[in-house]
Amino acid sequence: MTALERTPLPAAAPRGPWPPVEGVAYVAGAEVPRGLLAPLEAAFGRPPRLLVPGRDGALPSDAVVFALDDLPGRRFLAAGRDATVGPPTVAVAAVPRPAWADRVVFLRPGEADPAAVAVAARAARIVASLERDRARLRKEASWQRAVLDDLRRVDPVTELCTREAFLDEVQRAIDLAHHTSTADGPAVVRFQLRGALRLRDRLGSQAFDELVVQLGHRVEGAVRDQDVPARLADGELAVLVRGVDTAPATARIVRAMAGFGREPVVLGPARTVAVAGGLGWAVFEEVGSPQTAEALLRAALPRWPVRAAAA
């Protein structure tokens, strides 16, 4: 049987001089109180439907639920399916709460009239609309926070990790190394492009960004899935080496970055840029097992020159 059953009703009540309320009226309970039949039909221009307690069902999006204004009914609505609440006069147990919570209108049978019903129904719909808007805004705000978090953690030019996200990952790897012996300690490899500011001024921002992007692609080609490449600053790239076999993986990344100078970067037809800079690396156990990400990063300060190939 369906959860929404039509209640036998007397002859249609006279309508008021106002336009009928759009939608459907449902009455929550075992039966429609006689004092509500005529006002509801007059306000909506159609008989109300009975929302049978204890049956599964869902309400139309424009439905408004009317209930008797009594204390047991209010307690039941507040408690939902709580079995500890006594038998209520009003029962909407089987209807999912989000579908009706903002559209329940309490009326006193002796005081209900078509005008009061119409005002209450429209007010309930306004409240439901506001709640839907609030839910939509909360969803949009959550999405915007996720986007901002992505922007905080991903460099928009290279699509590598930002410095902040990189430090978070380094700290996580350090904490893991201090508390478990199942994985090797992490290592950090850094490459600093020489004269990055002057190079940006000479090449222009767009060409400089393309230079860093291409260097980032070279770095990504040398790392494993568990390693984390990042752009720490305008002309600085880094890699967190973590997991198992970090020593050979670190050596491979150091060799890759040391080779930046041997192969100029092609930015366009007849335009190449020679790469020079500094290289540094630090392995967790070899630098005293530092406690913080910043300490491991300092230990990997670029000190070794990477010279550009002779023209």
Steps between C-alpha positions, in 0.01 A plus 500: 500500500610851434599726787267776381133405518204718415260548788124467438372855509160668512375721222737771385520803725436842349809675370609844610527808280881454473696280255548149642839408643703301246611149585368228726408502867579193710370440850721301733319258725266203508217711356428853386344695789156624400593854596771502231314344208303797381771769551762292319276423205389860477857631507648247254199451277528122542463247782801439722677167500568293805859419591464159662730440799748214489514465121794583278448785261629828367328833454470701180733798495210746532309313772418662834432278802238611750493359852311550819661748738553273800798420718529126420497580129775759533712262704456227243596727212808616689606145582438346157496122531600492867313203649517643853249772415140415592224445245442837334188659362716618210715239326728553203735218592550350156574817308873588467560795726661730241190466284259651749681657795464856370145459367307380806228748595333461840134607513239491773185336359270743676687806373581402142336687215579520126684832532720372784570178306600693187734731694654208689554299181668786319714575804605134520600508135704815554681333792562188291633714213732685737625169639567373149691821426700454819584142403603615151718777643661257745575267210645785294706620795635147550591483132669841516700391806612191309603716203690739727670205666604369159636844411689504829653158436556503122721745311283642219790521250673162537216310671756377752458528877539841657753565776229477767371166375855371456593583860185321619604186311860521624381535859271201459788291365727610787237411760455159340876440503519583871218263590557200276787295366313354202598777258821681421538855623409772249739706290465842339665612176497868399594688184523881495509671159786754493395863463128418482389862541736629230404212276130584537571863412701398193268230368167645607258336742335268248828360364646468851194305616537270199865445597401396852219279366745312276744453787209374709420242232860379514472461876171310470666263255757401765274449804301197613126497570552537877742794469378860509633762255438864588568859404631671811564845355512689170802312370533214749385141461520223758415134548405310814627143470311267732400137550745217437831509316536874546880492456504380134196714422672807644813431298294473181326833564830672585648377172193623310521848650877514455436438132282811459805696386594254227177544305373853425124561516332571166239776536418543134644508151862609519468583869677293763596577857807359672427376850728563798436493870572334830424149623464363852369189671463356847417147616315476831738263680815670366412844639415397855135395456352851539161549663358762265448542128670839502814345653521232231440766234784714638730199496431465126594862422626518137882529529631301206522689171320379190678666208347565164653320203736707289335649192 
